[in-house]
């Protein structure tokens, strides 16, 4: 298919994304090591064939900890986007289709949420409610709502003016049926574009919050918590924070590229040669 990646960088990032999915479901397939294992004979060991990312301060394999952390990263990223979609998609459909005071109120609420800086708002809420996976998903889902809402609202306003929607209204089709059967299927394409991009933002925000101690707490493993610990060894074992930071960056880049691929599939004019 023409929208499949062809350049070396595109193929590489797509492979990273596929490996992330495998790591989340079957991490034991990618590493033989226990992420919580302790080896006092290999403390902060340099990268080698046996330990490609080296070992941490307890002798645990860093690559194994990174791989087992994928599941939590994916749960937070996907969970926050799904939570936002559950709220934003119905509201966006109603605002875009009904217009009037419904559109005005819902848009006002969305714009009010957008006025808060994402990271600052997340720090404030997590610091107030306590750091946990559920809190992270809730906070990220909340700040993602207006972004999905505005997309759905705009697409709905465009589709509402098309001929097939007008014909359905003229035939007396009920509003819920029009929204679900005629409008929603036609906005799935743009939604597929924004979902991986929001997931990339979620991964980076989680890493940032965990890095300052407001994210996932031990014994749970996340890339942010690994960065928090590894920063103490950036001189004695520079490969430790470098490996975790590189994986986090590549994962976010792969997600953004996934959104680009979805955009190319939805809009053929954006497909790359």
LOROBA-683678 format. One record per atom (N, C-alpha, C): residue in one letter; atom name; x, y, z. Coordinates in steps of 0.05 Angstrom, whole numbers. Layout:
('A' 'CA' (X Y Z));
...
This chain:
('X' 'N' (17 -24 0));
('X' 'CA' (0 0 0));
('X' 'C' (18 25 0));
('X' 'N' (8 46 -13));
('X' 'CA' (25 69 -18));
('X' 'C' (31 85 8));
('X' 'N' (14 82 29));
('X' 'CA' (19 98 53));
('X' 'C' (38 84 72));
('X' 'N' (47 60 66));
('X' 'CA' (66 47 83));
('X' 'C' (93 61 82));
('X' 'N' (108 60 105));
('X' 'CA' (134 75 105));
('X' 'C' (154 63 86));
('X' 'N' (169 81 72));
('X' 'CA' (188 72 53));
('X' 'C' (216 81 60));
('X' 'N' (219 105 71));
('X' 'CA' (246 115 78));
('X' 'C' (257 99 101));
('X' 'N' (284 98 104));
('X' 'CA' (296 84 127));
('X' 'C' (287 94 154));
('X' 'N' (285 120 157));
('X' 'CA' (276 131 183));
('X' 'C' (247 123 189));
('X' 'N' (230 123 168));
('X' 'CA' (202 115 172));
('X' 'C' (200 86 180));
('X' 'N' (215 69 167));
('X' 'CA' (215 40 173));
('X' 'C' (225 36 201));
('X' 'N' (246 50 209));
('X' 'CA' (258 47 235));
('X' 'C' (238 55 257));
('X' 'N' (225 78 254));
('X' 'CA' (206 87 274));
('X' 'C' (181 68 275));
('X' 'N' (173 58 252));
('X' 'CA' (151 39 252));
('X' 'C' (158 13 267));
('X' 'N' (183 4 264));
('X' 'CA' (192 -19 278));
('X' 'C' (193 -15 308));
('X' 'N' (201 9 316));
('X' 'CA' (202 16 344));
('X' 'C' (174 14 356));
('X' 'N' (154 24 341));
('X' 'CA' (126 23 350));
('X' 'C' (116 -5 353));
('X' 'N' (123 -22 334));
('X' 'CA' (115 -50 335));
('X' 'C' (128 -64 359));
('X' 'N' (153 -59 364));
('X' 'CA' (167 -71 386));
('X' 'C' (155 -62 413));
('X' 'N' (145 -37 413));
('X' 'CA' (133 -27 438));
('X' 'C' (107 -42 444));
('X' 'N' (92 -49 424));
('X' 'CA' (67 -64 428));
('X' 'C' (74 -92 438));
('X' 'N' (94 -105 426));
('X' 'CA' (102 -131 435));
('X' 'C' (112 -130 464));
('X' 'N' (128 -110 470));
('X' 'CA' (138 -107 497));
('X' 'C' (116 -103 518));
('X' 'N' (95 -90 510));
('X' 'CA' (73 -86 529));
('X' 'C' (58 -111 534));
('X' 'N' (55 -128 514));
('X' 'CA' (39 -152 517));
('X' 'C' (55 -176 526));
('X' 'N' (78 -180 514));
('X' 'CA' (96 -203 520));
('X' 'C' (124 -194 525));
('X' 'N' (129 -180 547));
('X' 'CA' (157 -169 552));
('X' 'C' (177 -192 555));
('X' 'N' (169 -215 565));
('X' 'CA' (187 -237 568));
('X' 'C' (198 -247 542));
('X' 'N' (186 -241 520));
('X' 'CA' (196 -249 494));
('X' 'C' (221 -233 486));
('X' 'N' (224 -210 497));
('X' 'CA' (245 -192 489));
('X' 'C' (269 -191 508));
('X' 'N' (266 -202 531));
('X' 'CA' (288 -203 550));
('X' 'C' (286 -227 569));
('X' 'N' (308 -239 575));
('X' 'CA' (308 -262 593));
('X' 'C' (311 -254 623));
('X' 'N' (315 -228 628));
('X' 'CA' (321 -219 654));
('X' 'C' (297 -210 670));
('X' 'N' (298 -213 696));
('X' 'CA' (278 -203 714));
('X' 'C' (283 -174 719));
('X' 'N' (263 -156 714));
('X' 'CA' (268 -127 718));
('X' 'C' (274 -119 747));
('X' 'N' (266 -136 765));
('X' 'CA' (271 -130 794));
('X' 'C' (294 -147 805));
('X' 'N' (308 -161 788));
('X' 'CA' (330 -178 797));
('X' 'C' (353 -161 807));
('X' 'N' (368 -172 826));
('X' 'CA' (391 -158 838));
('X' 'C' (416 -175 834));
('X' 'N' (437 -162 825));
('X' 'CA' (462 -176 820));
('X' 'C' (485 -158 831));
('X' 'N' (494 -164 855));
('X' 'CA' (514 -147 868));
('X' 'C' (541 -149 854));
('X' 'N' (544 -168 836));
('X' 'CA' (570 -171 822));
('X' 'C' (571 -154 796));
('X' 'N' (548 -141 790));
('X' 'CA' (547 -125 765));
('X' 'C' (533 -98 770));
('X' 'N' (542 -84 790));
('X' 'CA' (530 -58 796));
('X' 'C' (540 -37 776));
('X' 'N' (521 -24 763));
('X' 'CA' (527 -3 743));
('X' 'C' (548 -13 722));
('X' 'N' (543 -37 713));
('X' 'CA' (560 -48 692));
('X' 'C' (556 -34 666));
('X' 'N' (577 -30 651));
('X' 'CA' (575 -16 625));
('X' 'C' (560 -33 605));
('X' 'N' (549 -21 584));
('X' 'CA' (536 -37 563));
('X' 'C' (554 -58 551));
('X' 'N' (542 -81 546));
('X' 'CA' (556 -104 535));
('X' 'C' (537 -121 520));
('X' 'N' (547 -143 508));
('X' 'CA' (529 -161 493));
('X' 'C' (509 -173 513));
('X' 'N' (517 -178 537));
('X' 'CA' (499 -190 557));
('X' 'C' (479 -170 567));
('X' 'N' (487 -145 571));
('X' 'CA' (470 -124 580));
('X' 'C' (473 -100 561));
('X' 'N' (457 -99 539));
('X' 'CA' (461 -78 519));
('X' 'C' (458 -50 530));
('X' 'N' (441 -45 550));
('X' 'CA' (438 -19 563));
('X' 'C' (453 -17 589));
('X' 'N' (469 -37 596));
('X' 'CA' (483 -37 621));
('X' 'C' (464 -45 644));
('X' 'N' (473 -42 668));
('X' 'CA' (458 -48 692));
('X' 'C' (454 -24 710));
('X' 'N' (435 -25 728));
('X' 'CA' (430 -2 745));
('X' 'C' (445 -5 771));
('X' 'N' (438 12 791));
('X' 'CA' (453 13 816));
('X' 'C' (449 -12 833));
('X' 'N' (430 -29 826));
('X' 'CA' (426 -55 840));
('X' 'C' (434 -79 824));
('X' 'N' (445 -74 800));
('X' 'CA' (454 -95 783));
('X' 'C' (432 -106 765));
('X' 'N' (409 -94 765));
('X' 'CA' (387 -103 747));
('X' 'C' (392 -94 719));
('X' 'N' (384 -110 700));
('X' 'CA' (388 -103 672));
('X' 'C' (370 -79 664));
('X' 'N' (383 -58 654));
('X' 'CA' (368 -33 648));
('X' 'C' (349 -38 624));
('X' 'N' (357 -53 605));
('X' 'CA' (340 -59 582));
('X' 'C' (315 -74 591));
('X' 'N' (318 -92 609));
('X' 'CA' (294 -107 619));
('X' 'C' (275 -88 634));
('X' 'N' (286 -70 649));
('X' 'CA' (268 -51 663));
('X' 'C' (254 -32 644));
('X' 'N' (268 -24 623));
('X' 'CA' (256 -7 602));
('X' 'C' (234 -23 588));
('X' 'N' (239 -48 581));
('X' 'CA' (219 -64 567));
('X' 'C' (194 -68 584));
('X' 'N' (198 -75 609));
('X' 'CA' (175 -80 627));
('X' 'C' (161 -54 634));
('X' 'N' (174 -31 630));
('X' 'CA' (161 -5 635));
('X' 'C' (142 3 612));
('X' 'N' (145 -10 589));
('X' 'CA' (128 -3 566));
('X' 'C' (99 -7 572));
('X' 'N' (92 -28 586));
('X' 'CA' (64 -35 592));
('X' 'C' (51 -12 607));
('X' 'N' (64 -1 627));
('X' 'CA' (53 21 643));
('X' 'C' (51 47 626));
('X' 'N' (72 52 610));
('X' 'CA' (71 75 593));
('X' 'C' (48 74 574));
('X' 'N' (44 51 561));
('X' 'CA' (22 48 542));
('X' 'C' (-5 50 556));
('X' 'N' (-7 39 581));
('X' 'CA' (-32 41 595));
('X' 'C' (-39 70 602));
('X' 'N' (-20 85 610));
('X' 'CA' (-25 113 616));
('X' 'C' (-32 129 591));
('X' 'N' (-16 125 570));
('X' 'CA' (-20 140 545));
('X' 'C' (-47 133 533));
('X' 'N' (-52 108 529));
('X' 'CA' (-77 99 516));
('X' 'C' (-101 105 534));
('X' 'N' (-98 100 561));
('X' 'CA' (-120 104 579));
('X' 'C' (-129 133 580));
('X' 'N' (-110 151 580));
('X' 'CA' (-117 180 581));
('X' 'C' (-131 189 556));
('X' 'N' (-122 179 533));
('X' 'CA' (-135 187 508));
('X' 'C' (-163 175 506));
('X' 'N' (-166 150 514));
('X' 'CA' (-193 138 514));
('X' 'C' (-212 152 532));
('X' 'N' (-202 159 556));
('X' 'CA' (-219 174 575));
('X' 'C' (-227 201 563));
('X' 'N' (-208 215 551));
('X' 'CA' (-215 240 538));
('X' 'C' (-235 237 516));
('X' 'N' (-232 216 500));
('X' 'CA' (-250 211 478));
('X' 'C' (-278 205 486));
('X' 'N' (-281 190 508));
('X' 'CA' (-308 184 519));
('X' 'C' (-323 209 525));
('X' 'N' (-309 230 535));
('X' 'CA' (-323 255 542));
('X' 'C' (-324 273 517));
('X' 'N' (-302 276 503));
('X' 'CA' (-300 297 482));
('X' 'C' (-316 290 457));
('X' 'N' (-317 265 449));
('X' 'CA' (-330 258 424));
('X' 'C' (-360 264 425));
('X' 'N' (-375 255 445));
('X' 'CA' (-403 262 446));
('X' 'C' (-408 292 448));
('X' 'N' (-392 305 464));
('X' 'CA' (-395 335 467));
('X' 'C' (-389 349 441));
('X' 'N' (-368 340 427));
('X' 'CA' (-361 352 402));
('X' 'C' (-383 348 380));
('X' 'N' (-394 324 380));
('X' 'CA' (-416 318 361));
('X' 'C' (-440 336 367));
('X' 'N' (-448 339 392));
('X' 'CA' (-471 355 399));
('X' 'C' (-466 385 393));
('X' 'N' (-442 395 400));
('X' 'CA' (-436 423 395));
('X' 'C' (-435 429 366));
('X' 'N' (-423 412 350));
('X' 'CA' (-420 417 321));
('X' 'C' (-446 414 306));
('X' 'N' (-464 396 316));
('X' 'CA' (-489 391 301));
('X' 'C' (-511 410 310));
('X' 'N' (-514 414 336));
('X' 'CA' (-536 430 346));
('X' 'C' (-530 460 344));
('X' 'N' (-506 468 349));
('X' 'CA' (-499 496 348));
('X' 'C' (-513 511 371));
('X' 'N' (-517 537 367));
('X' 'CA' (-532 553 387));
('X' 'C' (-518 554 414));
('X' 'N' (-535 555 435));
('X' 'CA' (-525 557 462));
('X' 'C' (-510 532 471));
('X' 'N' (-517 509 460));
('X' 'CA' (-502 484 467));
('X' 'C' (-473 487 458));
('X' 'N' (-470 495 433));
('X' 'CA' (-443 499 422));
('X' 'C' (-428 520 438));
('X' 'N' (-442 542 445));
('X' 'CA' (-428 564 460));
('X' 'C' (-418 555 487));
('X' 'N' (-435 541 502));
('X' 'CA' (-428 532 529));
('X' 'C' (-405 511 528));
('X' 'N' (-408 491 511));
('X' 'CA' (-387 470 510));
('X' 'C' (-360 481 500));
('X' 'N' (-361 499 480));
('X' 'CA' (-337 511 470));
('X' 'C' (-324 529 491));
('X' 'N' (-340 543 507));
('X' 'CA' (-329 560 528));
('X' 'C' (-315 543 549));
('X' 'N' (-327 520 556));
('X' 'CA' (-314 502 575));
('X' 'C' (-287 492 564));
('X' 'N' (-288 483 539));
('X' 'CA' (-264 473 526));
('X' 'C' (-242 494 525));
('X' 'N' (-249 518 517));
('X' 'CA' (-229 540 516));
('X' 'C' (-218 546 544));
('X' 'N' (-235 544 564));
('X' 'CA' (-225 549 591));
('X' 'C' (-205 529 600));
('X' 'N' (-209 504 593));
('X' 'CA' (-189 483 600));
('X' 'C' (-164 487 584));
('X' 'N' (-166 496 559));
('X' 'CA' (-142 500 542));
('X' 'C' (-125 523 552));
('X' 'N' (-137 541 568));
('X' 'CA' (-122 564 578));
('X' 'C' (-101 556 599));
('X' 'N' (-104 532 610));
('X' 'CA' (-84 523 630));
('X' 'C' (-61 509 616));
('X' 'N' (-36 516 623));
('X' 'CA' (-13 501 612));
('X' 'C' (-15 472 621));
('X' 'N' (-11 454 603));
('X' 'CA' (-15 425 609));
('X' 'C' (3 416 632));
('X' 'N' (29 421 629));
('X' 'CA' (48 411 649));
('X' 'C' (42 424 677));
('X' 'N' (38 450 677));
('X' 'CA' (34 464 703));
('X' 'C' (8 453 716));
('X' 'N' (-13 450 700));
('X' 'CA' (-38 439 711));
('X' 'C' (-34 411 721));
('X' 'N' (-20 394 706));
('X' 'CA' (-15 367 715));
('X' 'C' (0 366 741));
('X' 'N' (21 383 744));
('X' 'CA' (37 384 768));
('X' 'C' (19 392 792));
('X' 'N' (2 412 788));
('X' 'CA' (-15 422 809));
('X' 'C' (-35 400 819));
('X' 'N' (-48 386 800));
('X' 'CA' (-67 366 808));
('X' 'C' (-54 342 820));
('X' 'N' (-32 332 808));
('X' 'CA' (-19 308 819));
('X' 'C' (-8 314 846));
('X' 'N' (3 338 850));
('X' 'CA' (14 345 876));
('X' 'C' (-8 347 897));
('X' 'N' (-32 354 889));
('X' 'CA' (-54 357 908));
('X' 'C' (-67 330 914));
('X' 'N' (-71 313 894));
('X' 'CA' (-85 288 897));
('X' 'C' (-67 264 903));
('X' 'N' (-41 268 898));
('X' 'CA' (-23 246 903));
('X' 'C' (-16 232 877));
('X' 'N' (9 222 876));
('X' 'CA' (19 210 851));
('X' 'C' (10 181 849));
('X' 'N' (-4 174 828));
('X' 'CA' (-13 147 822));
('X' 'C' (-19 145 793));
('X' 'N' (-21 120 783));
('X' 'CA' (-28 116 755));
('X' 'C' (-56 127 749));
('X' 'N' (-75 122 767));
('X' 'CA' (-102 131 762));
('X' 'C' (-103 162 761));
('X' 'N' (-88 175 778));
('X' 'CA' (-87 204 778));
('X' 'C' (-76 215 752));
('X' 'N' (-54 202 743));
('X' 'CA' (-42 210 718));
('X' 'C' (-61 207 694));
('X' 'N' (-75 185 693));
('X' 'CA' (-94 180 671));
('X' 'C' (-116 201 672));
('X' 'N' (-126 206 696));
('X' 'CA' (-148 225 699));
('X' 'C' (-140 253 691));
('X' 'N' (-116 262 700));
('X' 'CA' (-107 289 694));
('X' 'C' (-101 292 664));
('X' 'N' (-87 273 653));
('X' 'CA' (-81 275 624));
('X' 'C' (-107 273 607));
('X' 'N' (-125 255 616));
('X' 'CA' (-150 254 601));
('X' 'C' (-165 280 602));
('X' 'N' (-165 293 625));
('X' 'CA' (-179 319 628));
('X' 'C' (-167 340 609));
('X' 'N' (-141 342 608));
('X' 'CA' (-129 363 591));
('X' 'C' (-130 356 561));
('X' 'N' (-135 331 555));
('X' 'CA' (-137 323 527));
('X' 'C' (-166 327 516));
('X' 'N' (-185 330 534));
('X' 'CA' (-213 332 525));
('X' 'C' (-217 355 506));
('X' 'N' (-208 380 512));
('X' 'CA' (-214 402 493));
('X' 'C' (-200 398 466));
('X' 'N' (-178 385 465));
('X' 'CA' (-164 381 439));
('X' 'C' (-180 362 421));
('X' 'N' (-191 340 433));
('X' 'CA' (-207 323 417));
('X' 'C' (-234 336 411));
('X' 'N' (-245 350 430));
('X' 'CA' (-271 364 427));
('X' 'C' (-270 383 403));
('X' 'N' (-250 400 401));
('X' 'CA' (-248 420 380));
('X' 'C' (-246 406 353));
('X' 'N' (-231 384 351));
('X' 'CA' (-229 369 326));
('X' 'C' (-256 358 318));
('X' 'N' (-270 345 336));
('X' 'CA' (-295 332 330));
('X' 'C' (-316 354 323));
('X' 'N' (-316 375 338));
('X' 'CA' (-335 397 333));
('X' 'C' (-332 409 305));
('X' 'N' (-307 414 298));
('X' 'CA' (-301 426 271));
('X' 'C' (-309 407 249));
('X' 'N' (-302 381 252));
('X' 'CA' (-309 362 231));
('X' 'C' (-339 359 229));
('X' 'N' (-353 359 251));
('X' 'CA' (-382 356 251));
('X' 'C' (-396 379 237));
('X' 'N' (-386 403 242));
('X' 'CA' (-397 427 229));
('X' 'C' (-395 425 199));
('X' 'N' (-372 414 189));
('X' 'CA' (-368 411 160));
('X' 'C' (-387 390 149));
('X' 'N' (-389 367 162));
('X' 'CA' (-405 345 152));
('X' 'C' (-435 351 154));
('X' 'N' (-443 367 174));
('X' 'CA' (-471 374 178));
('X' 'C' (-482 388 153));
('X' 'N' (-465 402 138));
('X' 'CA' (-475 417 115));
('X' 'C' (-475 400 89));
('X' 'N' (-466 375 91));
('X' 'CA' (-465 359 66));
('X' 'C' (-493 349 59));
('X' 'N' (-495 340 34));
('X' 'CA' (-521 332 23));
('X' 'C' (-534 308 37));
('X' 'N' (-517 288 43));
('X' 'CA' (-529 264 55));
('X' 'C' (-540 269 83));
('X' 'N' (-528 287 98));
('X' 'CA' (-539 294 124));
('X' 'C' (-565 310 121));
('X' 'N' (-565 328 102));
('X' 'CA' (-590 344 97));
('X' 'C' (-613 325 89));
('X' 'N' (-606 306 72));
('X' 'CA' (-626 287 63));
('X' 'C' (-637 271 86));
('X' 'N' (-620 262 104));
('X' 'CA' (-628 246 127));
('X' 'C' (-647 263 145));
('X' 'N' (-640 288 149));
('X' 'CA' (-657 305 165));
('X' 'C' (-684 310 152));
('X' 'N' (-684 313 125));
('X' 'CA' (-709 317 111));
('X' 'C' (-727 293 112));
('X' 'N' (-715 269 114));
('X' 'CA' (-730 244 116));
('X' 'C' (-740 239 145));
('X' 'N' (-733 256 163));
('X' 'CA' (-742 253 190));
('X' 'C' (-725 235 208));
('X' 'N' (-701 229 199));
('X' 'CA' (-683 212 216));
('X' 'C' (-676 227 242));
('X' 'N' (-677 213 264));
('X' 'CA' (-672 225 290));
('X' 'C' (-643 234 292));
('X' 'N' (-640 255 309));
('X' 'CA' (-613 266 312));
('X' 'C' (-592 246 322));
('X' 'N' (-598 229 343));
('X' 'CA' (-578 210 352));
('X' 'C' (-570 191 329));
('X' 'N' (-588 183 312));
('X' 'CA' (-582 165 290));
('X' 'C' (-564 179 270));
('X' 'N' (-569 204 264));
('X' 'CA' (-552 219 246));
('X' 'C' (-524 222 257));
('X' 'N' (-522 227 283));
('X' 'CA' (-495 231 295));
('X' 'C' (-479 205 295));
('X' 'N' (-492 183 301));
('X' 'CA' (-478 158 304));
('X' 'C' (-473 144 278));
('X' 'N' (-492 144 260));
('X' 'CA' (-491 129 235));
('X' 'C' (-480 145 211));
('X' 'N' (-483 171 212));
('X' 'CA' (-476 187 188));
('X' 'C' (-451 205 193));
('X' 'N' (-450 217 217));
('X' 'CA' (-428 236 222));
('X' 'C' (-404 223 235));
('X' 'N' (-408 207 256));
('X' 'CA' (-386 195 270));
('X' 'C' (-368 178 252));
('X' 'N' (-378 161 235));
('X' 'CA' (-360 145 218));
('X' 'C' (-342 163 200));
('X' 'N' (-352 186 193));
('X' 'CA' (-337 204 175));
('X' 'C' (-316 221 189));
('X' 'N' (-315 220 215));
('X' 'CA' (-294 235 230));
('X' 'C' (-274 217 243));
('X' 'N' (-276 190 238));
('X' 'CA' (-257 172 250));
('X' 'C' (-229 176 239));
('X' 'N' (-227 184 214));
('X' 'CA' (-201 188 202));
('X' 'C' (-185 209 217));
('X' 'N' (-196 234 220));
('X' 'CA' (-181 254 235));
('X' 'C' (-176 246 264));
('X' 'N' (-194 230 276));
('X' 'CA' (-189 220 303));
('X' 'C' (-165 202 304));
('X' 'N' (-162 185 284));
('X' 'CA' (-139 167 282));
('X' 'C' (-112 182 280));
('X' 'N' (-114 207 270));
('X' 'CA' (-90 223 268));
('X' 'C' (-82 235 295));
('X' 'N' (-101 245 310));
('X' 'CA' (-95 259 335));
('X' 'C' (-89 240 358));
('X' 'N' (-100 215 357));
('X' 'CA' (-96 197 380));
('X' 'C' (-67 191 385));
('X' 'N' (-51 181 365));
('X' 'CA' (-23 176 371));
('X' 'C' (-7 200 379));
('X' 'N' (-15 224 369));
('X' 'CA' (-1 248 377));
('X' 'C' (-6 255 406));
('X' 'N' (-30 251 415));
('X' 'CA' (-36 256 443));
('X' 'C' (-22 235 461));
('X' 'N' (-21 211 451));
('X' 'CA' (-7 190 466));
('X' 'C' (23 197 470));
('X' 'N' (35 209 449));
('X' 'CA' (63 217 451));
('X' 'C' (66 239 472));
('X' 'N' (47 258 473));
('X' 'CA' (48 279 494));
('X' 'C' (45 266 521));
('X' 'N' (27 246 524));
('X' 'CA' (23 233 549));
('X' 'C' (49 219 559));
('X' 'N' (63 206 541));
('X' 'CA' (88 193 548));
('X' 'C' (108 213 559));
('X' 'N' (111 235 545));
('X' 'CA' (130 255 553));
('X' 'C' (123 269 579));
('X' 'N' (97 274 583));
('X' 'CA' (88 287 608));
('X' 'C' (92 268 631));
('X' 'N' (85 242 627));
('X' 'CA' (89 222 649));
('X' 'C' (118 221 657));
('X' 'N' (136 221 636));
('X' 'CA' (164 219 642));
('X' 'C' (173 244 657));
('X' 'N' (163 267 650));
('X' 'CA' (171 291 664));
('X' 'C' (161 292 692));
('X' 'N' (136 284 697));
('X' 'CA' (125 284 724));
('X' 'C' (139 264 742));
('X' 'N' (144 240 730));
('X' 'CA' (159 220 746));
('X' 'C' (187 229 752));
('X' 'N' (199 244 734));
('X' 'CA' (226 253 737));
('X' 'C' (229 272 761));
('X' 'N' (207 287 767));
('X' 'CA' (208 305 790));
('X' 'C' (194 292 815));
('X' 'N' (188 266 813));
('X' 'CA' (177 253 836));
('X' 'C' (147 254 839));
('X' 'N' (132 263 817));
('X' 'CA' (103 265 819));
('X' 'C' (89 245 800));
('X' 'N' (103 225 792));
('X' 'CA' (92 206 773));
('X' 'C' (88 179 786));
('X' 'N' (94 158 771));
('X' 'CA' (92 131 780));
('X' 'C' (111 125 803));
('X' 'N' (101 112 824));
('X' 'CA' (117 107 848));
('X' 'C' (126 78 848));
('X' 'N' (150 73 859));
('X' 'CA' (160 46 863));
('X' 'C' (140 30 880));
('X' 'N' (138 3 875));
('X' 'CA' (155 -13 858));
('X' 'C' (147 -14 828));
('X' 'N' (127 2 820));
('X' 'CA' (120 3 792));
('X' 'C' (142 15 776));
('X' 'N' (146 6 751));
('X' 'CA' (167 15 734));
('X' 'C' (157 32 712));
('X' 'N' (167 56 709));
('X' 'CA' (161 73 686));
('X' 'C' (187 86 677));
('X' 'N' (187 96 653));
('X' 'CA' (211 109 642));
('X' 'C' (218 134 658));
('X' 'N' (198 148 667));
('X' 'CA' (203 172 683));
('X' 'C' (217 166 709));
('X' 'N' (207 144 722));
('X' 'CA' (219 137 748));
('X' 'C' (248 127 744));
('X' 'N' (253 114 721));
('X' 'CA' (280 105 714));
('X' 'C' (298 130 710));
('X' 'N' (288 150 696));
('X' 'CA' (303 175 692));
('X' 'C' (309 188 719));
('X' 'N' (290 188 737));
('X' 'CA' (293 200 763));
('X' 'C' (317 188 778));
('X' 'N' (319 161 777));
('X' 'CA' (340 147 791));
('X' 'C' (367 150 776));
('X' 'N' (365 148 749));
('X' 'CA' (390 147 733));
('X' 'C' (404 174 733));
('X' 'N' (390 196 739));
('X' 'CA' (404 222 739));
('X' 'C' (426 224 760));
('X' 'N' (424 208 780));
('X' 'CA' (444 208 801));
('X' 'C' (470 196 792));
('X' 'N' (470 183 769));
('X' 'CA' (494 169 759));
('X' 'C' (502 179 732));
('X' 'N' (495 204 725));
('X' 'CA' (501 214 698));
('X' 'C' (531 217 693));
('X' 'N' (547 217 714));
('X' 'CA' (576 219 711));
('X' 'C' (589 191 713));
('X' 'N' (582 176 733));
('X' 'CA' (594 149 737));
('X' 'C' (584 129 717));
('X' 'N' (559 132 708));
('X' 'CA' (547 113 688));
('X' 'C' (530 129 669));
('X' 'N' (542 144 651));
('X' 'CA' (527 161 633));
('X' 'C' (508 146 615));
('X' 'N' (515 121 609));
('X' 'CA' (498 105 591));
('X' 'C' (470 100 604));
('X' 'N' (469 100 630));
('X' 'CA' (444 94 644));
('X' 'C' (422 114 637));
('X' 'N' (425 140 644));
('X' 'CA' (404 159 636));
('X' 'C' (402 163 606));
('X' 'N' (424 160 592));
('X' 'CA' (423 164 563));
('X' 'C' (406 143 550));
('X' 'N' (408 118 558));
('X' 'CA' (392 97 546));
('X' 'C' (363 101 551));
('X' 'N' (355 108 576));
('X' 'CA' (327 112 583));
('X' 'C' (316 136 568));
('X' 'N' (331 158 567));
('X' 'CA' (321 182 553));
('X' 'C' (318 177 523));
('X' 'N' (337 162 512));
('X' 'CA' (335 157 483));
('X' 'C' (310 140 476));
('X' 'N' (305 120 493));
('X' 'CA' (281 103 488));
('X' 'C' (256 120 490));
('X' 'N' (254 137 510));
('X' 'CA' (231 154 514));
('X' 'C' (226 172 490));
('X' 'N' (248 184 480));
('X' 'CA' (246 201 457));
('X' 'C' (238 186 432));
('X' 'N' (249 162 427));
('X' 'CA' (242 146 404));
('X' 'C' (213 137 405));
('X' 'N' (204 131 429));
('X' 'CA' (176 122 431));
('X' 'C' (157 145 424));
('X' 'N' (163 169 434));
('X' 'CA' (146 192 427));
('X' 'C' (147 198 397));
('X' 'N' (171 196 386));
('X' 'CA' (174 201 357));
('X' 'C' (159 180 341));
('X' 'N' (159 155 349));
('X' 'CA' (144 134 335));
('X' 'C' (114 139 336));
('X' 'N' (104 149 359));
('X' 'CA' (76 155 361));
('X' 'C' (68 178 343));
('X' 'N' (85 199 343));
('X' 'CA' (79 222 325));
('X' 'C' (80 213 296));
('X' 'N' (99 196 289));
('X' 'CA' (100 186 262));
('X' 'C' (76 169 255));
('X' 'N' (66 154 275));
('X' 'CA' (41 139 270));
('X' 'C' (18 157 263));
('X' 'N' (17 180 276));
('X' 'CA' (-4 200 269));
('X' 'C' (0 210 241));
('X' 'N' (26 214 232));
('X' 'CA' (32 223 205));
('X' 'C' (23 202 185));
('X' 'N' (28 177 191));
('X' 'CA' (19 155 173));
('X' 'C' (-11 155 171));
('X' 'N' (-25 158 193));
('X' 'CA' (-54 159 193));
('X' 'C' (-64 183 176));
('X' 'N' (-51 206 179));
('X' 'CA' (-58 229 163));
('X' 'C' (-55 224 133));
('X' 'N' (-33 210 126));
('X' 'CA' (-28 203 98));
('X' 'C' (-49 184 88));
('X' 'N' (-58 165 105));
('X' 'CA' (-79 147 96));
('X' 'C' (-106 160 92));
('X' 'N' (-111 180 110));
('X' 'CA' (-137 194 108));
('X' 'C' (-136 214 85));
('X' 'N' (-114 228 81));
('X' 'CA' (-111 248 61));
('X' 'C' (-89 240 41));
('X' 'N' (-96 229 18));
('X' 'CA' (-76 219 -1));
('X' 'C' (-56 240 -10));
('X' 'N' (-64 265 -10));
('X' 'CA' (-47 287 -19));
('X' 'C' (-22 290 -1));
('X' 'N' (-24 279 24));
('X' 'CA' (-2 282 43));
('X' 'C' (17 258 42));
('X' 'N' (11 238 26));
('X' 'CA' (28 214 25));
('X' 'C' (55 221 13));
('X' 'N' (75 208 25));
('X' 'CA' (102 213 17));
('X' 'C' (110 192 -5));
('X' 'N' (128 200 -22));
('X' 'CA' (137 182 -42));
('X' 'C' (158 163 -30));
